[in-house]
Amino acid sequence: MKRSFLLNEKDNIAVVLFDAVPGDVLTFDDLSVEVTENVPFGHKVALTDFQEGDLVYKYGQIIGRCTKDTPKGGWMHVHNIGSRRGGHNE
């Protein structure tokens, strides 16, 4: 069973299907990412280092902007992603 998934090759986040903890490694083809903080089941992990203002892609589409710097392997959720539906348009 897959423990995480990447929905589209354009995505810069992935979704975990377990409660990830620091040190867990997620692998997608030629990319490996070490989780740097607790990430709850069904939540997103950064596949790259994010700077405030960077676009966040899921489903191959922009879902929002990063609202604070987040390292590769970090938890991506409402505390650091401004949703496009919430007015954080590109």
Sequence and secondary structure as in RCSB ss.txt:
>XXXX:A:sequence
MKRSFLLNEKDNIAVVLFDAVPGDVLTFDDLSVEVTENVPFGHKVALTDFQEGDLVYKYGQIIGRCTKDTPKGGW
MHVHNIGSRRGGHNE
>XXXX:A:secstr
  SEE   TT SEEEESS B TT EEEETTEEEE  S B TT EEESS B TT EEEETTEEEEEESS B TT E
ESTTTEEEGGGT   
